[in-house]
Amino acid sequence: MHDAPTVDLTNCDREPIHIPGSIQAHGALLMCDGSGGVILRHSSNISSFLGVPENLVQLRLEDAVGSDVAHTLRNALATSDDPSRSALRLGLSLPAGLFDAAVHRTEQGAIIEFEPNAMQSDQPLETARMLISRIRSISSIDELVEKSSRLIFAMLGYDRVMIYRFEHDGAGKVVSEHKRRDLESFKGQYFPASDIPKQARILYLKNTIRVISDASDKRVFLVPPLREDEPPVDLSYAHLRSVSSIHCEYLRNMGVAASMSISIVVDGELWGLIACHHYSPRALAMQQRVAAEMFGEFFSLHLSALKQKQILDTAQSARRSLDRLLQSASQTADISQLLRGSLLEFSRIMPCDGVGLWLDGAWTGHGAVPPLTLIPNVAELVGQVSNARIWATDQLSLHLPEAATFAVDVSGLLAIPLSQRPKDYLFFFRRELVQTLNWAGNPDKTYESGPMGDRLTPRKSFAIWKETVHLKAQRWTDGEREIADAIRAVLVEVILHHNELLADERGKADVRQRMLNEELNHRVKNILAVIKALVGHPVREGRDIGEYVATLKGRIQALSFAHDQVVRGSDGGSLKDLLEAELKPYSGEHRTVRLTGADLWLDSRAFSVMALVLHEMSTNAAKYGSLSESGGHLDIQWHRLETGDLELTWKETGGPPVSKPLRAGFGTILIDRSIPYELAGESMISYDLEGLSARFVIPAKHVQGGDDPEPSDQTDLNAASTREIIDLLANLELLLVEDQMLVAADVELMLAENGLLKVTTAPSADEALRRLKGFTPDVAILDVNLGSSTSLPVAEELVRRGVPFVFATGYSDRSIVPASFAAPVVRKPYESAALMSALLRVLAAKDATK
């Protein structure tokens, strides 16, 4: 007789929670074939819940729910292309009353979920717009999270609403809370990563709303039971998916009977959750869930913009402090005295608990710093591991065992070398993280224990977290390392200046590049204003909610893409990249999209406007124009006129007959007015019977490139299949010159995913030239800047051998690449599509010259 398996925290990460084979009891579920014709499986409560016959398996959908409801559900299924965005139909009449339905499609078939219709519920669109109007003018992250928990508390009526933020290691912290007065507070408490296991986080990204109506773990199983050869039903995107028994126990141990969560997604990653608790069973009406989902998406977008603004504000403050230091340095001859007197100023630039300067063997420190007798040990350690670069750790005792004796005051260290020799440093210190916490509530309070014991409670979770972070400090972020880079560049400049050495121009450029300027602030505010206009636009009466949400999300995503390109490129983006990003999803074997024109660069303002305009044009073509039917064609051409203005023409053919719409919607108004109003350009649309055509003119002041006569660059988005490209690249040898190990690893992975497996990597120009003695590659990728040198000697050797190559750089100024090299330049950080496009272009150009 075997013992029962032990159930503990590690079970959470292994539990297949996406295929439970059951749903929650506050709804019912049908699974049909992909067309919504025949019922394959259903929840065992379907008869009592909907008032329909008991055994529905192999019945036609209309025989189960009636022809009108079946017709409505199939129409919904036809619009459900994205399983994470279920099509919704409200107020369906069935024998047991009125029901709301959510429909989505999976590889296994169509999933239809039914929930009771909430007759008294507010309209979700109006509710979401009301909530969004309360937060869209908020200008700080703290105010946003604090106010949002109050709004959700008021709107949804849960007993407790928390905003829960994930840390880099998966642990979480309650950063905002609004609750019933008689409940103790969880605000400020940390919880370990095991409280929300990995596969649960994946589902939170797929399905951004999760409702648990009853933590007593009441389940309704799907029938008929699975045969041995049948795969389990994937309920990843089903709102009714039943809950892990371990998670239900966790909630019960806290006294929680029902919960709801809204995912907060920033830059494609799970930033946190809006978590709601209720102390009696409670189901959330579908209308309220839709409103919460829309609010969550706007919250995520607004949070992302505010994070960018916060980075900007921090950078501006740092720049002002560094400017003052530079000004003071020009008026003093004693640099040592200036730096020691500026330590408090440095501590205001970098969030820390202590700061110190080790200069010429002498120590000056303020705040929480190591004992004086151990400062030489710290300096010696940094000299050994930093390689004259900025070095940081959140657990100093791992590298310096004696640091455990003063970990309460110093657990984190960030060191900035002031010279190439390991001797002078500016240090920033952080305390042990558990020492900086304020306990929320009564630490002696206990909770009800479940059948597995009381290990899964906030108190136990907090204790586990404290054990995990012992001797650790708050992690140094990428933004703080950027600030440290800027501090080092300025200090090195000051020291070199006062040693009568020439100023390092590239060091100055580094400072200017890393310090975000006022222009970024202006762009962020403009983007928020545009989003406000999009969300606040009146909704046409009778418009389908799903259509409105999908259209709004598409426009915001287009704007987000434009903003991302502006931030990455500092000054705008490529017109061709924008067109390819918008049109690639609609190209295929039976539809042809052809782009013809030089690689032109739009400034940030024109790029944002064109992102919205081209998104509207693309989605209209896919819905009503040439890209909506097999055999459709879309030709887009652009060039610069004699005046320097950019002219772009759009021509659709092979689609359905076109006629001018009787009423101009918001999308049509956006296309007609955006370019003339925002850019003082021209926008003309012609509704020809054979297909829509358009002409857009962007003034020269917003356009760069394309001045020199050169052959037009044609891109056929249907030219080669993925299989053909992989076959083409499979036997090629590629040389990659990249000095950052992690970046090189990422590039190798991108290349492997596209079939290019034979990659030789070199971290420097000297190493690349040494490797070239033994072989000649078919193509190469050269990072222009390699620490203290460049890859130009390698480029010269490749030109001599007739090997095509692509330059890569993180600088927006393309003049860094000499004009004598006729090679394309891709921007860092690398993007797979842009990199592979550049490689295929240079390979095609080489073949054309043979």
N, C-alpha and C positions, 0 to 999 in steps of 0.2 A: 504494500500500500504506500503510495507516494504522498508526501506532505504537500499541502496546498502551497502554491507559489506565494512568496512574500510580496505584499503590495507596499511600495514606498514611493518616495519622490521620483526615483529614476524610472518608474513605470510610465510617468507622464510623457517622457520623450519618446517612448516606444509605442504608445497606444495609437491604433489607427482610427483616429476620431472622425475622419472624413467618410468612413464606410461603416457606420454603426448598424445599418439594417433596420433602423427605426426612426420615428419622429417624435416630437413633443405632442402632448395631448391637446393643445389648444388649436389644432388645425388638422387638416386631412390632406392626403397627397395621392395623385395619380401619376403613373409613369406610362407614357404612350410610345409608339414608334416615332421616328424622327419627323414624320409629317403630321403627327397628331391624329392619326386615323384609328389605330387599334390600341386598346388598353393592354399593357403587358403586365403591370403589377400595381398594387395600390395599398394604402394603409388599411389595417384591419377595421378601423372605425369609420370607413367611408360611408357605409349604409346609414348608421345612426347619426352621423354628423351632417350629411347632406340630404338625407331622406331619399336615397337612391337604392336600387336593388343591391343585394349583398355581394354576390360573386360577379365582378365586372370583367374578369380576365378574359381576353380575346373578344370582348364586345367592341363594337364601333363606339367612338366617343359620343356620337349623337344619340345612340341607344341608351347611354348611361345618364347623360345630363341634359338631353334635349337638343334639337337642331339649332335653336337660336344661340344657346350658350356655347355649343360646340363650334359654331361658325365664328363667334366672337373670340374664342380661345385660339382657333387656328389662325385668325388674323393677327392676334397678339404674337403667336409663335413665329409668324412670317417676319415680324419686325425685330425679333430677338436674336441678334447676331453675336452679342457679347453676353456670355453666361453670368458675368458679374453684375450685369445691369438687366435684371429681369423685366420683362414687359408686364405692365400692371393693367388689370381691368377691375373696376370697382362696381359694387352694387349688382352683381349677377343674381338673377332670380332662379332659385332652385327649390325643390319641394320643402326643404326644412327652413327656408327663409332667404334673406339676402346675404351674399358672400362676396368677399374680395378675393381676387386670384392673382398670383404671380407666376409667370411662365418663363422658363428658360430651356435652352437646348444643350445637351451634352453628347458625347460620342455614343453613349448607350441609348439615347432617346430623348424625348421631351418630358420635362418635369413640370407638373402643374400643382401648385400649392393653394389650398383654400383656407381662408380665415373668416370668421364672422364679420360682417360689415358693421362698422360703428356709425350708426345713424346720426348721432349728435356730434361727431367729430368735426373739427374745423377743417377747411380746405387746406391740404398740405402745401400747395404752392403759396397761398397767402401767409400761412404760418411761417414757412421758411423765409419768405421775403421780409416778414416782420422781424424775425430773429436776426437776419443778415443786416438789416438796417440799423440794428442796435450796436453792431460791432465793426461795421465797415470803416468808421472814422477813427477807431482806436489806433494809437500810434506807438504802443509799447507792448511787449510780449507779456509782461506781468499783468497788466491791466486786461489784456485779451483773455488770458486763461482764468483770471479771477472772475471777470464779468460773465464769461461763457458758462461756467458751472452754475451760476445763479440763474441764467436764462433757461438752461436745460431743466433745472430744478422746477422753475415756474411753468414751463411748457408741458413737461411730461409727467410731473407729479410723483416721481420716485422719492423715497424717504432720504436717500443720500445720493449726491452726484459728485464725482471726483474726476479731476483731470490727472492722468497718470502718465509720467514721462519715463521713457526707457533710457538707461545709461548705456555707455559703449559696450559694457560687458554683459548686457542683457538684464541686469538688475533694474528695478523701477522705483520711482519716488512719486508720492502723491504731492503735486505742486499746487493744487487748488481743490477746494471742497465747499459744498453747501449742503446742509443737512437739516433733519429734524432736530429741534433743540434738545431733546432728551437723549440723543445719541452722542457717544464720545467721538472725538475727532481722530481721523487718520492722517490729517494733513502733516506733511513733513516726514512721514515714515517711509523707510526703504524696505523693499522686498526682493528676495533673490530671484535669479533668472528662472529657477525651477517652478516658481508660482505660475508662470505663463510659459509653458514649454515651447520648443522650437516649432513643432508642427502646428500648434495653435496660432503662433504668430503668422505662419504662412497663410492660414485660413483667414486671419484678420485682414491680410492684404487682398485676398481674393474676394471676400464678402465683408464689406465695411460696416455692416450692421449685424449685431448678434443679440437676439432676444432669448432669454431663458425665463419661461413663465412660471415654472414651479421646480424648485431645487429638490423636491422629494423624489426626483428621478422617475416620474411617471412616463412610461414609454409606450408607444403604439407601434407594433412591428409591421413590416411590409409583408404582404402575401402575394403569391404563394411563396413558400420557403425556397431558397436557392438550391438548385441541383449542384452536385459536386463539380461539374464542368462549367458552371456559370460564374462569371466574375461578380463580386459584390457591387451593389449600386453606389456610385460615387455621388455623395450628397454635399460636396464641398460648397456649392453655391446655393444650397437650399436653406431658406430662412428657418424652416421647421426642423432641421437636422437635430436629432436628440443629443444630449449632453453627456460628456464623459462622467462616469460614476465617481471618479476621483475628484473631478471639479465640483460635482454636486455635493460631495461630502465636505469639501473645502468651504463652500458657501454655507452649508448647514452648520458647520462648526463655528462660523461667524454669526450665526443666527439669521442669515439672509435667506429669504424664501424665493426671491425672483431678482433677475438682473437684466441689464441691457448695456451694450457697449457700442460706441461709435469709433471706428478707427481714425487715427490722425496720421495721414500719410504725407511726408515731405520729401520731395526729390526721389520718389519711388520707394522710399524706405519707411518702415513703421516707426514714427516718432513717439507715439504714445496712444492712449485711449481716453475717451470720455466714458467713464464707467459709472453706471447707475445701479444702486442697490435698493431693494424693497423688502420689508420684513413680513410680508404676507404675499401669497401667490398673486401674480399680476401679468396679464398679457397686454402687449402694446398694439393698438390698432394699426392697420397697414398705412392709413393716411398719416398718422403721427410718425411712423417709421420712415416714410418717404420724406417728410419734412426734416426729420433728424438727419437723414442721409445727405440731403442737400446742404443743410447747415454744416455738417461735418466736412464736406468737400470745400465749401467756401472758407471755413475755419482753417483747414489745412493750407489752402492757397494764401490766405491772409497771413498766417503764421510764417510761411516761407518768405513772403515779402518783408515782414518785420525782422526776420533773422538777417536778411540781407542789409536792411537798414541799420540793425544793431552792429553788424560788422563794419559798416561805413562809419557810424558814430564813434566806435572804438578806434578805428583807423585815423579818423580826423583828430580825436583827442591826442592820440599818440603822435601824430604829425605835428600838432601845435607844440607839444612838449619838446619834441626833437628839434623843431625850428628854434625854440627858445635856447636850447642847449647849443645849437650851432652859432646862434647870435652871441651867446655868452663866450663861446670858445674863441670867437674872433677878437674878443676884447681882453683876454687874459693870457698870461704867459705860463701859469702854473696849472697844467692839465690835471695833475693828480689832485690838487685841491678842488678844482672844479667838479671832477667826477665824484669825489667823496661828499661834496656838498650837495650833489644832485640825487643822492640815493632815494630820498623820500619822493622826489619827482618820478623816478623810475618805478617805485612801488605803486604809484597811481596809474602808470601806463599799463603795468602787468598785474592782473589779479593774483595776490600772493599774501602770505602771512609774515614773511620776512624777506629782507634783501641785504646783500653784502657785496663788498668789493675786495678782491685779493689782487693788489697791484704792487709790484716791486717788493714782494715779500711782506707787505704790511696789510693788516686787516681792518676794515670798517664795516660794522653791521648795524641793522635796525630791525626790531620786531623779533619774531620767532626764528632764531638762527642756531646752528650747532655750537657746542662748547668751543671756546677759543683754542683749546689744546688739540682739537680734532680737525680744525680748518685746514692745516697742511695735508692731512690724510684725504680730505674731500678734494682739494686741488690736485693732488697726485693722482687720485682715481680718474678725475675728469681728463687729465692730461693723457692717461693711458687709453681711455675708451673713446674720446671725442674726435680724435684725428683732426684737431683744430676746427671742428664744426660745432654748431649748437647741439647740445646733448641734454636729454631730459628723461626722467624716470618718475613714476608715481610710487615706487617702492625702493627707496634708497638702500634699505637693509639687505636686499638681494645682492647688491654690488659691493656694499661696504658693511660687513657683519656688525661692526661696532656701532653702526647707526641705529641698531635696535634699542640701544640704551637711551637714546633721545628721540625715539620715533613719535612720542606724543607731541613734541614741538616741531619736529622736522621728519616727514616721511617722503615728501616730494621735493625734487630738485630740478631746476632748469638752469643750465650753465651756458653763458655766452663768452667764448674766447675773444680776447682783445688783440691777439697777435697770432702769427703762424706758429710761434714757439709755445710749448705748454708751460706758461708761467703766470699769465694775468687773466683774471676772469671776473665777470659780473654774475652773481648768483641770485636766483629767486628761490624761495623755500615755501613749502606748504605743510600744514599740520596733518596729523593722522585724521582721516575723514570721520571716524566714529567719535572723535573728541569735539567735532564742530556741530554735532546734532543737538537739537532741542527736542526732547521726548514729547510726543503728542499724546495726551491722555494719561490715564493711570497705568504705570508700568506693571502693577500687580494684578490688574484685571484679568480674569480668566474667561474662557468661552466653553460652550458645551462641546464635549468630545464625541466624535463619531465612532462607528464600529472599528475603525482602523486606529483609534487613538486620537490624541489632540495635537499631532505634529503639524497639521495643516491649518494653522490659525495665524492671524496677524502677528501675535506675540511670538510664536515659534518661528514664523518667517523672518521677523525682525532679528531674532537671535541668530538664525542661520546667516543672515546677511552680515551682521556684525562680525561673526566668525570669519566670513569670507574676506572682508575688507580690513581685517586686522593688519596693522603696520603699513597700510596704504593711504595715499592722499588722493585728492581729486585729480583726475587725469588732465594733463596738459593738452588742450585742443589744438587742431590744425591752425585755427585762427590765431591762437596765442603764439604758436611757433612762427607764424608769419610776422607777428609784431616783434618777436625776438630777432628775426632776420633783419628787420628794419633797424632795430636798436643797434645791432652789431655793425651794420653798414655805416650808420652815422658815427658810431664811436671809432670805428677804424678810420673813417674819413677825418675825424677830429685829430686823432693821434698822428696820422700821416701828415696832416697839414702842419701840425706843430713840430714835427720832425723835419720840416722843410722838404717833404717828398711831394711828387706830383699827385694830384687827386686822382683816384681811380674812377674813371668815367663810368665803367660798367657797374661799379658799386653804387654810384649815384643813381644810375638808371634803375638798379634793383630796388632802391628805396622808393623812387617815384612810382615804380610799377606795383609794388606791394601795398603802398598806401592808397586806398580807394579815395577818390576825389568827389567834389561836390556834384559832378555830372551824374554819377551813379545815383546819388540821392534824388536828383531831379527825375531820372528815369524811373526809379521805383515809385515815386509819387504819381508820375504820369500813368504808369501801369495800373496802380490802384484806382485812379480816377476812371480809366477805361473800364475796368472790371465793375466799378460802381455803376457806370452807365449801362453795361450789359445786363447786370442783375436787376437794376431798377426799371428797365424798359417795360411798359405796360404789356400784359399778356392778352393776346387775342381771345375773345370769348369762345368757349367751346374747344379750345386747343387741347390736344392730348397731353397729359402730364409727362409721360415718358418721352414724347417728342420734344417738349420744351426742355426737359433735363438734358437729353442727349445733345440738342443743339447748343444749349448754354455751355455744356462741358466741352464740346468741340471747339467753340470759340475761345474759351479760356485756355484750352490746351494749345491752340495755335498761338495765342499770346504768350503762354508759358514757354513754348519753343523759341519764339523770337527773343524773349527776355534772356533765356539761357544762352543763346548765341551771342547776344550783346555782351553779357557778363564774361563769357569765355573769350570773346574776341576784343573786348574793351571798347570797340568803336563801330560795331555793326555786324554784318554777316554777308555771306555769299548768296546772291540771287539764285544761282543754280542749286545750291544745297537746299534752299528753302523750297524751291519747286519740286525737287526730288523727294523731299520729306513729305510734302503734301500729296503728291500724286502716286508715289510708289504703291500705296495700298490698293489703288484702283487699276493698276496695270496688270495685264495677264495675257494668257494665250489668245483670247478672243477679243481683246481690246488693245488698241495701240495708242501709246502716248509718246510723242516725239518732242524733244526740247532742242532748240537750235539757238546758239548765241555764245558770246565770249563769257569768260568767268569774271563778272562784274561784282563790285563790292558796294553794298548799300550802307549808309550811315545808320545809326541806331534808330532815329526817328522814322526814316523810310522803311527800314526793315520791319519794325513793329506794325506799321500801317499795312505793308504788303502781306505780312503774315495773316492778318485778319481778312484782307480782300481775297487773297488766293485760297484761303481756307473756304470762304463762302463760295467762290467759283468752283472749287474742286468738289465740294459736297453737293452743290446744285447739279454739276455734270454727272455725278454718280447717281443722284436721285432721279433727275428728270432729263438729262442730256445724253450726249454721245457715249458716256461711260456707263450708262444704265442698261445698255443692250449689247449683245454679242455682235462683233463686227464694227463697233464704234471707233472713231478716230478722234484724237485731240492733238493739234499741232500748236506749239507755242514757240514764237520767235522773238528775239529781242536784239536790239543794237542801239548804238549811240547816233543821234542825229548830228547834223553839221553844227547845231547850236550847243552840242554837248549833252543835251537832254537824252534820257533813256526812253525809247519807245518799245513797248511790249505788246504783241498781238496774240490773241487767243482765238483759235478757230476750231469749232466742233463740227464733225460730219459723221454720217453713218448712224445717227441716233434717231429717236422718234421726231416727228414734226414739231416745230417750235412755234409758239405764239407768245405775244407779250402778255404778261400776267395782268389780270383785271385790277388787281390791288397790289400796291407796293408794300411788301413786308419789311421787317427790320433788316433782314439780310440784303435785300435789294437796295434799301436806303444806304446801308453801310458801303456797298460796292460803288454806288453812284457818287457818294459825297466824301468818302474818306480821303481819297487822293487830292481832289480839288481843295477841300477844307484844310486838311492837315499839312499838305506839302505844296499847295499852290500849283498842282499839276492838272492833268486832264484825265477824264474817265468817260468812255463812250461804250454803250452796249447796243448791239443790233440783233434783233430777234428774227433772223432769216429763217425761211421755212425749212431749208436743208440742215440748219444747225445754228446755234448761237455763236456770235463772234463779238469780240471786244477789243478795244484799243486803250492802253494806258500810257500816259506820258509822265515821267518823274523828272523834275528839274535837275540840271547838271550838278547843282551844289550838293545834292544828296548821293551822288554816284562817283565811284572811283574805279579806274581800270578801263580797259577797252579803248584807250586813246590811240595806240599804235595799230596800224593795219596788220591783221593776222587772220588766218583762216578761221571760219566759224567752227565752234566746237559743238558737235551734234551728240546728243545723248538719246538713245532709244531705250526706254525703260523695259522693253521686251526683247532686247537684242539677244540675250543668251540666258539660258536657264541656269539655276543654281548647280545642277548636275554637270552642265557643260563647263561652267567656271571651275568647279572643283577638279574635274578631269584635266583642264588646262593647267592648273597650278600644281597638280600632284607631283610632277617630276622636276619642278623648278628648284634651283638652289638660290637661297636668299641670304644676303649679308645684312645684319641688323647692327648698327652702331648706336649704342644708347648707354649713358653712364649711370643711370638709375636702375638698380637691379630689379625692383618691384615693377617699375614701368616696363622694363624689357620683358619680364615674365608675362605681364598683361598683353603686350603686343604679340608675343609668341602664341598665347592662347587664342587671340583674335585670328591670327594667321592659320592656326590649326583648325579652327572652326570653319574656315573657308577653304580647307584642303591643302594648304601650303605647309608641309611638315618638315622640309629640309631647310632649317634655319641655323645659320652660324652667327653667334652673338659676340660682339666685342665691346668692352666698356670704354675704350679710348681710341684715338686715331692711331697711335703707335701699335696697339694690339691688332687693330683692323689691318694695317699695312703688313704686319707680320703674318696674319692669317692669309692674306692675299698672295703671299709667296707660294702657297701650296695649292691654291685653286682659284678659279675665276667664276664668280656667281652669275646667275642669269639676271638678277635684279637686286637692288639694295635700298634700304631705308636708312637715312643718315640724320641723326639728331645734330643740328647745327652747333649748339653750344654744349661742350663736354667739360664742365667744370672750368678749369683754367685754360683750356684750348678749344679748338673747333675741329669739325670734321672735313674742312675744306681740302686738306691734303689727300684725304681718301677720295673725295669727289674728283680731284684732278687725276688720280690714278685710274678711276673708273672711266672717266672720259677718254683717257688714253687707250683703254682696252675696249671701248665701245659698249660698256655695260650701262643700261639705263638705271636711273635711281630717282628716289623721292626724298626731298628734304623735309624735316620736321622741326618745328620750333614752337615754344610757348610765348614768343614775343609777337605782339600785334604789328610791329613795324617790319614790313617785308624787306626793307632795304638792307637788313642784316645779311641777306643772301646776295652775293655778287651777281650782277646782271649777265655776266659771261656764262653762267651755268643755266642752260635752258631746261630746268627741271621744275616740276610742280612742287608747291609747298603745302603741307598739311599742318594743321594747328594741333598743338598739345593742350589738354590731354587728348590722346588719340581716340577717335571714334571709328568703329569698324567699317561702316559704310563709306566714309570719306577716304579712309586709308586704302581700302580695296579698290575703290574707284580710281584713285591716283595710280596705284600699281598697274591696274589693267590698262589705263591710258598710256603709260610709258611703255608697257610691253607691246601694245598695239602699234604705237608710233615706231618702235624698233622693227616690227615685222613689216610695216609699210615701206621702210627704207631698204629692205633686202632686195 
